[in-house]
Structures are given as C-alpha cells and as structure tokens.
Amino acid sequence: MKNIRAMSIAAVAALSLVSFTSFAAESVSAHGSTLDSAEAHIAAKAKAAGAESYKITSARVDNGAYMTAELFK
C-alpha cells in the first residue's frame, strides 16, 4: 500500500512538471539602451507571437541593456 502511494505521488509530481513546462512556448531576447526599452522590445515580441504573458529570465546592463524572457501561450 505504501509503495503504491509513493508511486502515485511520484507520478503526479512528474506530470505536474510536464504540464508547467509545456506552456513555455519559446525564449526571446532583446537589446535596448535602458532596461525599460529592452523590456518594451520583449513585450512587443510577446504580442507579435500571440503570447498571453512573459517572464523575464535574465537582464544585464553594460554598454546598453540585454534581456531574455520566456513567452507563455
């Protein structure tokens, strides 16, 4: 009984991870002179791709701003 319960919990955990990762459609990157302008480029790419939302995964500022994000549909 304990073994079946442990296997069920493991299966549910694995399936939940698969469902969350399947929503990430693609990764995009953008350059700008400031973080705000780089995010505006990300937002424009998300809208053009038909994404419902995006999550910024990295941002760097040195001689301009560079940003990457995941788009979610």
Secondary structure, DSSP 8 states (H G I E B T S, - for coil): -HHHHHHHHHHHHHHHHHHHHHTEEEEEEEEESSHHHHHHHHHHHHHHHT-SEEEEEEEEESSSEEEEEEEE-
